[in-house]
Each structure stands twice: as structure tokens, then as C-alpha cells.
Amino acid sequence: MNKKDIPTELQNRLDEFHVEVPEIPAKSRLERLANWVYAPAKNPMNLLGIKGNSITGLILLPLIFVLVLSCTPIFL
């Protein structure tokens, strides 16, 4: 639909409204890259569900990982 297809009554009603759109400057590639580089990193302990006070999880998970890695050559 272009401007010619709009009835004059509707066009007059639409012309009554004035909207001010603020100009938002676009970020440059360098700014976007800097925001990505300096974004805070995710804590890898949260992915494993280990809390800061969970000593057993901090000790058992690496041991299980080492045991699994050491057993894989036997089964291959």
C-alpha cells in the first residue's frame, strides 16, 4: 500500500500525529569487538554445578575424569 491508496480522511488523521524518533548512533565494528572482548567470562564451575564450598565435587570430578581417561586405552 502506498500513499496514493490511503483515503484522504485517513491521511488527514495520520497527519495529525507527529512522532519524534531519537537518533541512535550505530556502533562501529571496533566498538562491538571491544564489547565482546571485555565482556565478563562465564564461570566454568557453574556449568558443572560445583559451588565454591563443594570440596567433594572439586576433588571427585577430576579423579573420575582421570580414571575414565586411563581406562579408555584398555577397552580400545
N, C-alpha and C positions, 0 to 999 in steps of 0.2 A: 504494500500500500504506500503510495507516495502522497505528497502534499496535495496534489490535484484531486485525489479520490476522497479526501476528507470533506464532509459537508461544511458549509460556511458557518453554520451555527456552532458546530463543534469546534471549528477552527478559532472562532471568536472566544469561546470558553477556554480553550487551551492557551490562547494568547494572554489571558488574564494572569496566568501563573508565571512567576519568574523564579527560577531556581539558580542559586549561586553555587557553583561547583568549585571547591578549593583546588588549587593546582598542587598536585603531589609530585615532587621531583622523583624521577626514576633513579634507582641505584645503579651505579656503574658496575662493570664486571669485577673491578678491583675491590669495591666495597662488599659485594656479595661473597667474593673469595675470602676476604678478611673476616667477615662474619662467620663463615663456615670454619675457618682455621681456628678462630678464637672462641668458638662455641664450647661450652663445658663438655667434657667427655663423660660417657656413661660409666658407672661403676661396674666392673665385670663381676664383682661379688654378688650384686643384685640379680644377675642372670642365673646364678647357681642357687640362689635363695639362702646364702650364708649371711648371717648378721655379724656385726663386729664382735659380739661376745660369744659366738658359737665356736668354741675351741675344738670340739669333736668334729665338726664339719670341716674346719680348716686342716685338721690332721688326717681324717679318714679319706676325704676325697682325693688328695694327691696319692695316698697309699693305694687306693683301689685303682687309680689310673695307672700307676707304675706296675701293679700286679697284672692288670689286663694287657699292658704292653709287653711285659716279659713272657706272658703265656701265649701270645699270638704266634711266635715262631714254632712252638711245639705243635700247634694244630695245623700249621701250613705245611 
